[in-house]
């Protein structure tokens, strides 16, 4: 018991040590660039600014044999691993802005949060150079934010959002937060409204828990945002080529390939061998084309804050095509803002014709191998179809300048064959059922 307690204490210390490292790194960056400011040749005085944001939070969940997490890049969370988890929402980000002239600027943002490898090492979220051709037209090169959603720019900044975390039914469809490449922004007036067009191209190479990898290539995104008084309307479209590997799926596809080659060499079983090889090629996630589009709207005036987003993910292989939406309503009462969110994620159910076990009954070892591969295919297809409904209620309390306290209760109803948006799913997890989570968070900016 004492060892378990010590391990928990050390993990929490690791969080705050990593947060401290992120802060120090940004300070060093800001200080290192300051001397070049005095060496400007154009007569202008470059300016440097350091700012940041953070969340100190904790989540409790009654999930069994799975964890409530902030997304697929977090290896564990609240539920199976531990009753209360700080890593789900706790983070610290620091951002250094450098402005060299009225046209040329740079930004570096470091964020410490719970990573794929169970550490809290600071990672570079943004690192780009920006050239402002006109007040309404700019181009950025480097690592920039991805823009599929309404709050993409502030996705990690808890203080900027009403909820503790964005609804995972929608935001979990594209969990990537940044990409390396180039983007262009153009703003223009439409009567009394202001319209902004965003176009980007780049690639992403996130790491997944348990030695999984992903490579997002030739990612193209187009987004249009229209602001008219308290109303914001937004539409976006993204497409990319993706390589996705996990130890479990790689082992399954290799097993299908070997099984198919073995059967193809046995007289009378060539057609079954070809079926196994076709399954391996069909679901192998390499250079797969995926696409995504979303529509969103918000209304923010006086006491009311209303938001809604609808999104569709055109999946591939074992990641099912999915449609998701959420709607949020908040009402300000002095420094308090109670809110409620309803959300739903609906995948297209996938099924596959199984390798015929009975046809292999004359060779029991082959029949057993076919049964195991069929089970692996069915489990993989089920795991890639994330279906759930949820209701979240919470309250935000802005009790100090630049600091807000939040409390939120999430109630999730998982599809009968799905683990929903839960992570770290264990082999003995039973799909379906209902899961709840209670979270508290202290959000701040500086």
ZITA-V111166 format. One record per helix or strand of 2 or more residues. SS is the DSSP state (h for helix, s for strand). FROM is the first residue (numbers start at 1). LEN is the number of residues. If there is no record, write none. Layout:
ss = <SS;SS>
from = <FROM;FROM>
len = <LEN;LEN>
This chain:
ss = <h;s;s;s;s;s;s;s;s;h;h;s;s;h;s;s;h;h;s;s;s;s;h;h;s;s;s>
from = <2;47;67;78;84;91;104;122;137;158;168;178;193;209;213;231;247;270;288;304;322;336;358;364;388;403;434>
len = <36;15;2;2;2;9;10;13;9;3;4;13;12;3;16;15;18;14;14;11;12;12;3;20;13;12;12>
